[in-house]
Amino acid sequence: MTVTEQMPADHLMSRIVDGPGGFSGIDGDAQWAAEVRRLVELRGATLLAHNYQLPAIQDVADHVGDSLALSRIAAEAPEDTIVFCGVHFMAETAKILSPAKTVLIPDQRAGCSLADSITADELRAWKAEYPDAVVVSYVNTTAAVKAETDICCTSSNAVDVVASIPADRDVLFCPDQFLGAHVRRVTGRKNLHVWAGECHVHAGINGDELADQARTHPDAELFVHPECGCATSALYLAGEGSFPEDRVKILSTGGMLDAARETGARQVLVATEVGMLHQLRRAAPDVDFRAVNERASCRYMKMITPAALLRCLVEGADEVDVDVDVAAAARRSVTRMIEIGQPGGGGE
């Protein structure tokens, strides 16, 4: 008997509408959640959700976290099917680390503006300009780009990755210009060449917004993702003394969760995609977490809707595959990153 035939709530599937923003027509209510959990067990699957997903998606998942931590969980999980609620490059990374498993993403159209800001052809051309350089690529890249990369990195270990490279070697860092600028600032490395890519959501959280929020909430702590265009502004505010330096923290998503559990502040301003607030509030329910920019919502992340997840579990769509040779080359760059350390809980 198929999954569809065993489904007691066929009427839910009949409500699904496929539109330009993704699949819709179903609310993430208790009935939906119960059916999702039943179907996950029926498929023998592990359900993973990124920190930027809708709260309903996060709440129904087996594991919530950053993309690399989830991919490592996927590789270690006993289940043969991985359902990855995130954007496409994340599901690709899970497939790279779990080549024998079936990896599903609820909507294959869920892309990423940062991953799309460099292609494998563009990286090859850049490498030709610096033939002796070491290529360091953020994990937020496609499998094809990872395959052209020497070492991947996360936002939490990017500094350590670059520091592991001999000082006399040129480094090509891609694709995020703000993370690259952060690494250059911390390491002081002059031969670090940075690709001019960006996440449209993080780039849109600007310095003026951050400064206004910081001055309006002078007793708050400030959690800023290094992909943000406002990261430099945050450090400037601290440097000029208008905001206490010890309350400005440049953190990956995993780092934000760790800091949330340890903070003594009653209020925290958060500069990242707004989906992160859900996990922060769960980690520290007594703290008032506020978005620096409430409009900082990734439309690609939000394409993983309750309707899309239900469709995925019923129909086994959409399956993510990676060419065997590309996956092998990409796996080497990811493995080198993991060997350097600190990649697991602070991916993006």
C-alpha positions, 0 to 999 in steps of 0.5 A: 500500500502506498503512502497516499493510500494509507493517508487518513486526511486525503482532503488536506492534499486536495486543498493544496494550491501551487502558486508563484510563492510556492505551495499554499492552502494548508495551515500548520495546525495540530491536524497537519502536524499529526499527519506530518509526524505519521507520514515521517514515521511511515516513510522511515525518514528524518525531518530536518528544519533550518533555523530560518524556517516558519515556526510551524515547520520548526516545531514539527521537525526532528531536528532544528539547526544550521545547515551544516549541523543538520547535514551532519545529523543526516549523515549519522541518522539511522533513517534512509530518507532525509527530508530537509526543510531549508533551501536547495544548497542545504539539501545538496550538502546533506546529499554530499555527506549522505550519498546513499540516502534519499534526500527530499526538499519540500520545494526544489524551487527554494533557492538562495541568492547568496549561493547563486551569486557565484557559479562554478564557471565564475569560480574557475575563471577567478582561480585562473587569475590566481593559480596558486591561491587557496579557495575558501568557500562558504558552506552556503554554495552549490555542490558545483562550487564546493567541488571547485573549492579547497576548503569550505567554511562556516561563519563560525570557523571561517577565521580558523579556516583562513588562519590554517592557510600559510600566510604567503598563500593568496586566498580566494574567499567566496561568495559572501563579501560581508563575511569575507570582510569580517574574516579580513578584519579579524585576521588582518590578512592582506592577501585575502581576495573577497568575491562580491556576493551577498545574501539579499536578506542580510544585506538589507539589514542596514547600518542606519536601522541598526544604529537607530535600534541600538540607540533606542534600546541602550540596555540591550545586547546586540546579536549580529550575523556576519553576513549582515551589511550592518556588521561593520556598523555594529563594530563602529558603534562599539568602537566610538563608544555609543554602544558598549563593546561587550554587548556587541556580538558578531555570531553565527546562528548557532553562536546566537543560540549559545549566547542566548542561553548565557546572556544576562541581558533582558533584551537582545536586538537580533540582526539576521533572518527573522525565523531565528527569533523562534529558536532564540525565544525557545532557548531563553524565554525570559529574554525579549528578542527583537528583530533589527529589521522585521522585514528581513524574511527570506522568501526562499526559506518561506517557500517551505510551507505546510502544504509543501511539506505535506506534498513532499511526504505524500508524493516523495517530492522533490528528490535532490541528487548530486552528480557522483564526481561533483559530490566526491570533490565537494565532499573533500572540501567539506571534510577538510573544513570539519577537520579544522574544527568548530563547524557543527553548531554554528554553520550559517 
